């Protein structure tokens, strides 16, 4: 009876606006008469959604007070209001009047509950097509307002439209929730549509984080279905393009540990890597200083066909950068010669036809993963731009050449090692492949840079070496060095060079000698170099790059060169589950007072986690916190995520809340979904029925507090 009265009151509002002077309730005959007039005035209903003020009751209508309550469900005008609201909603959706559709939907839901499935789908679809984030949020809320009994109306195509619209509007969090809703139903959009969603997600750092986590979840589901030989496995298997999009996001936002996780996931799922993938893998390996892993690709990249050479510029740039980071000047020189001699091998065609499988981690590990690569596969219609700002390797006329920065690195390292003769040989080999001997040659530029920097002995040595190799230099190199000698009052060296010049016939006439006396390099001092006052003339790019290298070397942290070797050792030992050797390497690092990096702790955590040694990870967390006090370099989202997941698995919820506090303080995005999933997987019923008053001791009480705090954080009751 109470429900009857409530419904009648709501419905009478439509009549009150039309019957200002009416006191009683209309008789059955009067209501029927007015119902026919209500239906006749459908245009007014469409516009207003209720009886308008112009729909006055006829003066001839008879009304009387009734002492009894008339049941609302039996009134004809109630049926009409239901129909009218539905009609108004349909018309508003057809005319794309979103405000009117929303108000009408709210009125209908308040009176009758949800409209039919067809109208609900139409309403969500109409909101999904809007470019306004307000309506997209409305559509998202509508999806999660639908009760489980009506969840069948949430078809795959409906959720796909909404997910794509949310991603396109750069609303990555709700888009990821919709994707995970579909994933929970074990159904996903077609792979090309899913690629569009991921493409929009990875435009932002938050979206990239979510995309990597979702791709991991899709891959885990695929592996689960594949193991059970389900026919659905093939439908949800991610492809190369999906991984490329996510890897590109990892590179752009510096998420190197996530990127490494994606590379290993590709090998697990059996997704091949194309030419774009290989370039992004190179950049991720460079960020993680994983030189040995990247070197395994070189054999295949060296033999790609000529049209693809320029595409792999970034690959050679990353590998050369790693050689410089590890101070391996011999490997750097060998790479440069291979780069300039690309395509000289007779085995190129044979290697292109070989199946390519690259080991992930050490190739000596029995259970290691292998990534299948297709270096010749380059999709023309791809939207991924793998090119980054070149640092060491450039392209010129379809060939790879060294940048000024790379040449400066070589000069600096060879001079420091006292191996100028080998530098001269390298320059001679490069020029023989390029066929360049004019005044703008590489050798001339190097000699000119040495003169500008005051490295006159080095410049003279290179001149002698190249002359002995029969490499004809431009006549400008000799006068430049001779002028520098005289300006520094190094007359003995200058006279010796003058005799050498005359013997070589480099000075053709007296005017050349006279020009020497007119030149001045304004270099300061005989054995020292003032980096701020070097007067650059001619080609200053090499000299400026060298000066930049010298400054960076002065600012570098002691032991920064050795740390990469030690990290590589720790990575290998942890992959091989040789925990003792990894720990000894870390202890050696501490004894040498070398500052550990994010990669040091990341590799240690990985090894401990693979053996479920969660207690040891809590000890590492103490080291991380101490290093946080010294430097902000430990503020790395990927590292914190790894710590969080392992602490949840191990049940260390006090540590969990500490890491969450650090992430919040550092304004790092946290994907609560993965932590909620992990908690439900390992500790679903932990302390569910325990109350603080029933705890055995203070330790258990504290643990209960931390578990409850985490439950509240991930919104689990």
GINORSUL-V399096 format. One line per field, one symbol per residue. phi: phi as a letter, one per 30 degrees, with the letter a starting at -180 (. if undefined). psi: psi as a letter, one per 30 degrees, with the letter a starting at -180 (. if undefined). burial: + if it has 16 or more other ideal C-beta (glycine too) atoms within 10 Angstrom, else -. Layout:
phi=???
psi=???
burial=???
This chain:
phi=.ddedddddddddddddcbdcdcccddeddddddddddddcddddddciadddddddddddcbadcdcdddddcddddedddddddddddddddchdddddddddddddddbjdddedddddddddddddcdddddddddddeccddedcddddddddddeddddddddhcddddddddddddddhbbdeddddddddeddddcddddedddddddddddddddddddhdddeddcddcdddddddddddddcidddddddddddedddicdccddeddddddddddchcdddddddeedddcddedceddcedddddddddddddhcddddddddddddceidddceddddcddcbcdcidddddcddbcdbbdddbddcdcdcddcddccbbcbhibdbddeddddededdddddibdedddddddddddddicbddcdddddddedddddiddddddddeddddddicdcdddddddddddeddcicddddddddddddddidcdaddddddddddbchdcicbcbcddcdcdbiccddddddddddddddcddeidddddddddddddddddhcdeddddddddddddhcddcededddddeddddchcdddddddedddddddddaddddbdddddddeddddddicdddedddddddddchcdbddeddddddddcbecdhdcdcedcddadddddddddddddeddcicd
psi=eeeeeeeeeeffeeeeffiegkeaklleeeeeefeeeeefhfeeeeefglklffikkkffkkklkkflkkkeffkefeeeeeeeeeeeeeeeeeghieeeeeeeeeeeeeefakaleeeeeeeeeeeffkfkfeeeeeeeeeegfklefgfffileeeeeeeeeeeeeghieeeeeeeefeeefghkllleeeeeeeeeeegfleeeeeeeeeeeeeeeeeeeeeeeghkffeefgklaeeeeeeeeeeeeeggieeeeeeeeeeeeefhklkaeeeeeeeeeeeeeghieeeefffeeeefglleffefegeeeeeeeeeeeeeghifeeeeeeeeeefgkgfkfgeeeeffkkjjkkjakffkegllkkkliffjjkeglgkjfklkkefklkkhglklkleeeeeeeeeeeeefhheeeeeeeeeeeeeefhkgafgleeeeeeeeeeefgieeeeeeeeeeeeffgjjllffeeeeeeeeeefghieeeeeeeeeeeeefgfjelfeeeefeffkkfhkkleflkjffgkjklbjfeeeeeeeeeeeeeeflkkgfefeeeeeeeeeeeeeghieeeeeeeeeeeeefhkklleeeeeeeeeeeefghifeeeeeeeeeeeefeeelgffjjeeeeeeeeeeeeefgifeeefeeeeeeeeghkkkjfeeeeeeefefhegkgegklefgkeaeeeeeeeeeeeeeeeeghk.
burial=------++--+--++--++-----+++--++-+++--+-----+++-+++++--+-+---+----------+--+-++-++--+++-++++++----+-+++-++-++-----++---++++++++++-+----++-+++-++--+------++---++++++++++++-++-++++++++++----++----+++++++++-++++++++++++++++-+++-++------+--+++-++++++++++++++-+++++++++-+++-+-++++++++++++++++++++++++--+--+++++----++++++++++++++++-+--+-+++-++-+++-+-------------+-+-++-------+-+-++++-------+-+----++++----+++++++++++++++++---++-+++-++++++---------++++++++++++++++-++++++-+++---+-++--++++++++++++-+--++--++-++----++----+---+----+-+-----+----+-+-++++++++++-+-------------++-+++++++++++--+--++-++--+----++++++++++++++++----+-+++-++-++--+------++++++++++++++++++++-++++++-++----++++-+++++++---+---+--+----+-------+++++--++-++---
